Amino acid sequence: MGVAGLVLKQFISLLKRQPRQYLFDGKLMSNQWVFWLIVVGLAIVITSHIVPFWFDIINKILLVIGIIFILIGAFRLMSMEWLPVLEVPEMGFKAQHKANKIRRNFTPDLLVNHLGLGQHFKKGYKLPNVYAYVAPDLNSGWVKIENLGVASKLDRDALKTDISGAVLLGSLSKYVIEDSYFDNDKRWLTFNFENVVDVDHNFYVKNNNYKPFVSDNRHAIRLNDRLAWDELHLALVATSGSGKTKLIEYITSVASLQGWEISFNSAKPDVLTRKYFGRWSGKSDPEEIIEVAEHYVKVMERRLKLIEKLNVDSYLDTDLKDTLIVFDELLDFNSSLDKDLKKRWDAAIKKLSGKSRSAGFRIIISSQHGTITGLVPTDVRVNFANVVMLGRSANVGSERQFVMPGYELENAKYGKGEGLAYFPNSEFYAEPKRYTTPWIE
């Protein structure tokens, strides 16, 4: 490939990529001179061909100078460090304007001297790349900062505070950073922000009236105005008093209004008696709970045979009812099982959680601890891809990794009914984000 071809290829790649920037003694240094060097070189080469001079030697000298400029620039282009490219969803004019404003607020001085995100070397600091995205409704978005190896060592709570105070200013002050996390390879540190001034996404139940929260889609349970549970089973991890029972009460009440069959089973008899006796079917004795699971395995198998016989894709194409099965307080339940009962339980919950979604079943497993002993074995846990963690449970790193593997999240303060939600097939909660349960008066 000739010089012209190499230069053209590099320029095409630059449409998406930018060279690394550096901060030397408080001054921003970039490699923009390289582009100007190539531009000047091309201009000189063109000039040497189209502008007549009295002496042909002048044309030749200009041509040589232009080629030298181009070669130096091309060599420098190939040896540069280029910023990583991140695909950002398309934004409208207003969203793009806000995103650009957020990016501009991440000045080199802020990144290095205030946030401590620059990578130090003997001549100065290497600056991280920053991307920003604002949702179409202008009420949420994210900032992704390249991790140059230093972000992992910093206090992310302090980072959230510093970014909110130094970046989200003026018209951006209505946004508050809700949470942050590293992606799977720790290349990017993401900060999610939301509009907390103009929008309230939570639900408020008054006088036990759940009718306003019934979904137009009877197969889905709305958990706030941006989240509906319509597929995949749910793991609910919450310490005592953090709002777990209230969330289950909300889900079962709405499901009942939508015509779902409900089975609530708890290893703590007081929970079953106090909250749900006479409302839903269910058991509290460990062996009877296992029998419930085994019963629904048989129901599931009959439904699957019917679906196959009708030659349809799933229960949605039949008149089969949605069925909600809750297995509550699994830590107490698991600790009460002997070897034979545990074998029966593991087999039943594995079959039920693995095949039942297409037959119209949704399962909630809940516990105060997100562990193998507190929930279900690892090979079964993968069937419970939707996760809600409330209260102190959301701050236990090992438990977060068990139920939401692949995300390194910072600890935060959570009040009653507050925590994290992760619904991988949803739009807003496709990554773990702060979540507040419906408030029941």
C-alpha positions in Angstrom: 0.0 0.0 0.0 1.4 3.4 -1.0 1.7 6.5 1.1 -1.6 8.0 -0.2 -3.4 4.7 0.5 -2.0 4.5 4.0 -2.9 8.1 4.8 -6.5 7.6 3.5 -7.0 4.5 5.6 -5.8 6.3 8.7 -8.1 9.2 8.0 -11.1 7.0 7.5 -10.4 5.3 10.9 -10.1 8.7 12.5 -13.8 9.4 11.7 -14.5 7.3 14.8 -11.3 7.4 16.8 -9.3 10.2 18.4 -5.7 10.3 19.6 -4.9 10.1 23.3 -4.6 13.4 25.2 -2.0 14.2 27.9 -1.7 16.8 30.6 1.9 18.2 31.0 2.5 20.7 33.7 -1.1 21.7 33.7 -1.2 22.2 29.9 -3.3 20.0 27.6 -1.2 18.3 25.0 -2.6 16.4 22.1 -1.4 15.1 18.7 -3.5 17.5 16.6 -0.2 18.8 15.1 0.1 15.5 13.3 -3.1 16.1 11.3 -2.0 19.6 10.4 1.4 18.3 9.3 -0.3 15.9 6.9 -2.7 18.5 5.7 0.2 20.9 5.0 2.2 18.2 3.3 -0.7 17.3 1.0 -1.2 21.0 0.3 2.4 21.4 -0.7 2.4 18.3 -2.9 -0.8 19.5 -4.7 0.7 23.0 -5.0 3.9 21.6 -6.6 1.8 20.1 -9.3 -0.7 22.8 -10.2 1.1 26.1 -9.5 3.8 26.9 -12.2 7.1 28.3 -11.0 10.0 29.9 -12.9 12.3 27.1 -12.0 11.4 23.4 -12.1 13.7 22.9 -9.1 11.3 24.8 -6.9 8.5 22.3 -7.7 10.7 19.4 -7.0 11.8 20.9 -3.6 8.2 21.5 -2.7 7.3 18.0 -3.7 10.1 16.5 -1.5 9.1 18.7 1.5 5.5 17.8 1.1 6.3 14.0 1.0 8.5 14.4 4.0 5.7 16.1 6.0 3.3 13.3 4.9 5.7 10.5 5.9 6.4 12.1 9.3 2.7 12.5 9.9 1.9 9.0 8.7 4.6 7.4 10.9 3.4 9.4 13.9 -0.2 8.3 13.2 0.8 4.7 13.2 2.7 5.0 16.5 0.0 7.0 18.3 -2.1 5.6 21.1 -5.7 5.8 20.1 -8.7 6.2 22.4 -11.0 3.1 22.6 -14.2 3.4 20.7 -17.5 2.9 22.5 -20.8 2.5 20.6 -23.2 5.0 22.0 -27.0 4.8 21.2 -28.2 7.4 18.8 -29.6 10.6 20.5 -31.9 13.3 19.4 -30.8 17.0 19.2 -31.7 17.9 22.8 -30.3 14.7 24.2 -27.1 15.1 22.2 -26.7 18.7 23.4 -27.0 17.7 27.0 -24.6 14.8 26.5 -22.0 17.1 24.9 -22.4 19.5 27.7 -21.7 16.7 30.2 -18.6 15.6 28.3 -17.2 19.2 28.1 -17.6 19.5 31.9 -15.0 16.7 32.3 -12.1 19.0 31.8 -8.5 17.7 32.0 -7.9 19.5 35.3 -11.1 17.9 36.7 -10.1 14.4 35.5 -6.6 14.6 36.9 -6.5 16.9 39.9 -9.9 16.6 41.3 -11.2 13.1 40.4 -7.8 11.4 40.3 -8.6 9.5 37.1 -5.5 10.4 35.1 -2.7 7.8 34.8 0.6 9.4 36.0 3.9 8.9 34.2 7.2 10.8 34.4 6.2 13.6 32.0 2.6 14.2 33.1 -0.7 12.4 33.0 -2.5 10.3 30.5 -6.2 11.3 30.3 -9.1 8.8 30.1 -11.7 8.9 27.5 -15.2 10.0 28.6 -18.6 9.2 26.9 -22.0 10.5 27.9 -25.5 9.4 26.9 -28.9 11.0 27.7 -32.1 9.1 27.1 -34.7 10.4 24.6 -37.0 11.6 27.4 -34.0 13.5 28.9 -34.7 12.0 32.3 -31.9 9.5 32.6 -28.5 8.6 31.1 -25.0 7.5 31.9 -21.4 8.6 31.9 -18.7 6.0 31.0 -15.1 6.8 32.0 -12.2 4.8 30.7 -10.4 2.9 33.4 -6.7 3.5 33.1 -6.0 1.3 36.1 -6.5 4.0 38.8 -10.3 4.0 38.9 -10.4 0.6 40.6 -8.4 2.1 43.6 -10.6 5.1 44.2 -13.6 5.6 46.5 -16.6 5.5 44.2 -18.9 7.1 46.7 -16.5 10.1 46.7 -16.3 10.0 42.9 -20.1 10.1 42.7 -20.2 13.1 45.0 -17.4 14.9 43.1 -18.9 14.3 39.7 -22.3 15.5 40.9 -20.8 18.6 42.3 -18.4 19.5 39.4 -20.1 18.1 36.3 -23.9 18.1 36.9 -24.3 21.8 37.3 -26.8 24.5 36.2 -29.4 22.9 33.9 -27.8 19.5 34.7 -28.3 19.9 38.5 -31.7 18.1 38.3 -29.7 14.9 37.6 -28.4 12.8 40.4 -26.0 9.8 40.1 -27.8 6.8 41.4 -25.2 4.1 41.1 -22.0 3.0 39.4 -20.3 -0.2 38.2 -17.4 -1.6 36.2 -18.2 -3.5 33.0 -17.1 -7.1 32.8 -13.5 -6.4 31.7 -13.2 -3.4 34.0 -12.4 -1.2 30.9 -15.2 1.3 31.7 -16.6 2.7 34.9 -20.2 3.6 34.4 -22.2 6.2 36.4 -26.0 6.1 35.9 -27.9 9.3 36.6 -31.6 10.2 36.8 -33.8 13.3 36.9 -35.0 13.4 40.5 -36.7 16.8 40.2 -39.3 16.4 37.5 -40.0 12.7 37.5 -41.0 10.1 40.1 -41.1 6.6 38.7 -42.2 4.8 41.8 -45.7 3.4 42.6 -47.7 4.4 45.7 -50.5 2.1 46.8 -53.3 3.8 48.9 -56.1 2.1 50.8 -55.0 -1.3 49.5 -56.2 -0.3 46.1 -54.0 -2.1 43.6 -56.2 -1.6 40.5 -54.3 1.5 39.2 -51.3 -0.8 38.8 -52.9 -3.5 36.8 -51.1 -3.9 33.5 -52.7 -3.8 30.0 -50.6 -6.9 29.4 -52.1 -9.4 31.8 -48.9 -11.5 31.5 -46.7 -8.8 33.0 -46.5 -7.3 36.5 -45.5 -3.6 36.6 -42.9 -2.9 39.3 -42.6 0.8 38.5 -43.4 2.9 35.5 -40.1 1.8 33.8 -40.1 -1.9 34.8 -42.5 -4.7 34.1 -41.8 -8.3 35.1 -43.1 -10.4 32.1 -40.5 -13.2 31.8 -37.7 -14.9 33.5 -37.9 -16.0 37.1 -37.1 -13.7 40.0 -34.6 -14.0 42.9 -35.5 -11.6 45.8 -32.8 -11.1 48.4 -33.5 -8.8 51.3 -32.7 -8.6 55.0 -35.4 -8.4 57.6 -37.3 -5.2 57.6 -36.0 -4.0 54.2 -39.3 -4.4 52.3 -39.3 -7.9 51.0 -42.7 -8.9 52.3 -44.2 -5.7 51.0 -42.9 -6.3 47.5 -44.2 -9.8 47.5 -47.6 -8.5 48.8 -47.7 -6.0 45.9 -46.7 -8.6 43.3 -49.3 -11.2 44.5 -52.0 -8.6 44.9 -51.6 -7.3 41.3 -51.2 -10.8 39.9 -54.4 -11.8 41.5 -56.3 -8.9 39.9 -54.8 -9.9 36.6 -56.2 -13.4 37.0 -53.1 -15.3 37.9 -53.1 -18.5 40.0 -51.0 -18.0 43.1 -49.2 -20.3 45.4 -47.3 -18.7 48.3 -45.0 -21.0 50.3 -42.9 -20.0 53.3 -40.7 -21.9 55.7 -41.8 -19.5 58.4 -45.4 -20.4 59.3 -46.0 -16.9 60.9 -45.4 -15.2 57.5 -47.9 -17.5 55.8 -50.5 -17.2 58.6 -50.2 -13.5 59.2 -50.1 -12.3 55.6 -51.5 -14.8 53.3 -53.7 -17.3 55.1 -57.0 -17.6 53.2 -55.8 -15.5 50.3 -53.5 -17.9 48.4 -52.8 -21.6 48.5 -49.5 -22.6 50.1 -47.5 -24.6 52.6 -45.0 -24.0 55.4 -43.9 -27.5 56.3 -40.6 -28.2 54.4 -41.7 -31.6 53.0 -45.1 -30.1 51.9 -43.3 -27.3 50.2 -41.3 -29.8 48.2 -44.6 -31.6 47.3 -45.9 -28.3 46.0 -42.9 -28.0 43.8 -43.2 -31.6 42.6 -46.9 -31.0 41.9 -46.3 -28.0 39.7 -43.6 -30.0 37.8 -46.4 -32.4 36.8 -48.7 -29.5 36.0 -45.9 -28.0 33.9 -45.3 -31.2 32.0 -49.0 -31.6 31.2 -49.1 -28.0 30.0 -46.0 -28.5 27.8 -47.6 -31.6 26.2 -50.8 -29.6 25.6 -48.8 -26.7 24.0 -47.0 -29.3 21.8 -50.3 -30.9 20.8 -51.8 -27.6 19.9 -48.7 -26.8 17.8 -48.2 -23.4 19.3 -45.0 -21.7 20.6 -46.0 -21.1 24.2 -48.9 -20.8 26.6 -49.5 -17.2 25.3 -51.3 -18.8 22.3 -53.6 -20.9 24.6 -56.2 -20.1 27.3 -53.9 -21.4 30.1 -53.7 -19.1 33.1 -50.5 -17.4 34.4 -49.2 -19.1 37.5 -47.1 -17.4 40.2 -45.3 -19.7 42.7 -43.4 -18.1 45.6 -40.9 -19.9 47.7 -40.1 -17.6 50.6 -37.5 -17.8 53.4 -35.3 -20.3 51.6 -32.5 -20.0 54.1 -34.7 -21.5 56.9 -36.1 -23.9 54.4 -32.8 -25.2 53.2 -31.4 -25.6 56.7 -34.3 -27.9 57.7 -33.8 -30.4 54.8 -32.2 -33.8 55.3 -30.2 -35.4 52.5 -33.2 -37.1 50.9 -35.4 -34.1 51.1 -32.7 -31.8 49.6 -32.3 -34.2 46.7 -36.0 -34.1 46.0 -36.1 -30.3 46.3 -33.0 -29.7 44.1 -34.5 -32.0 41.4 -37.9 -30.4 41.5 -36.8 -26.7 41.5 -34.3 -27.4 38.7 -37.0 -28.9 36.5 -39.6 -26.3 37.4 -37.3 -23.3 36.9 -35.7 -24.7 33.8 -38.8 -25.4 31.7 -41.8 -23.7 33.2 -41.7 -20.2 31.6 -43.1 -21.3 28.3 -45.9 -23.1 30.2 -47.0 -19.9 32.0 -45.2 -20.1 35.3 -43.3 -17.4 37.1 -41.3 -18.3 40.2 -40.1 -16.1 43.0 -37.4 -17.4 45.3 -36.7 -15.2 48.3 -34.2 -15.2 51.2 -32.3 -12.9 53.5 -29.0 -14.1 52.0 -28.0 -14.4 48.3 -25.9 -17.6 48.7 -26.1 -21.2 47.7 -27.4 -22.1 51.2 -29.7 -19.1 51.2 -31.2 -19.6 47.8 -30.6 -22.4 45.3 -27.6 -24.2 43.9 -25.5 -22.4 41.3 -26.8 -24.5 38.3 -30.3 -23.5 39.3 -29.6 -19.9 40.2 -28.9 -19.1 36.5 -32.6 -19.8 35.8 -33.5 -16.8 38.1 -32.0 -14.1 35.9 -34.2 -11.3 37.3 -32.9 -10.0 40.6 -34.0 -7.6 43.3 -31.8 -7.0 46.3 -33.0 -4.7 49.1 -31.5 -3.1 52.2 -28.1 -4.3 53.5 -28.2 -7.3 51.2 -27.5 -5.0 48.3 -24.2 -4.0 49.9 -22.8 -7.6 50.3 -20.3 -8.0 47.5 -20.1 -11.8 47.5 -23.9 -12.1 47.4 -24.2 -9.6 44.6 -21.7 -11.6 42.6 -23.7 -14.8 43.2 -27.0 -13.4 42.0 -25.7 -10.7 39.6 -22.4 -12.1 38.3 -20.2 -9.9 36.2 -20.9 -6.5 37.8 -18.7 -4.9 40.4 -20.9 -2.4 42.2 -20.2 0.1 44.9 -21.9 0.1 48.3 -24.6 2.7 48.9 -27.1 3.8 51.5 -30.5 2.1 51.1 -33.6 2.8 53.1 -36.6 0.6 53.6 -37.8 -0.7 50.2 -34.6 0.5 48.5 -31.9 -1.5 46.8 -30.9 -2.8 43.4 -32.8 -4.3 40.5 -31.4 -6.3 37.6 -33.7 -7.4 34.8 -31.5 -8.3 31.8 -34.3 -8.3 29.2 -35.7 -5.0 30.3 -34.7 -1.6 28.7 -33.9 0.5 31.8 -32.8 -2.2 34.2 -30.7 -4.3 31.7 -27.8 -3.5 34.1 -28.1 -3.3 37.9 -29.6 0.0 39.0 -31.0 1.6 42.1 -34.6 0.5 42.7 -37.4 1.4 45.1 -40.3 -1.0 45.7 -43.9 0.2 45.4 -44.9 2.1 48.6 -47.9 0.6 50.4 -49.7 2.7 52.9 
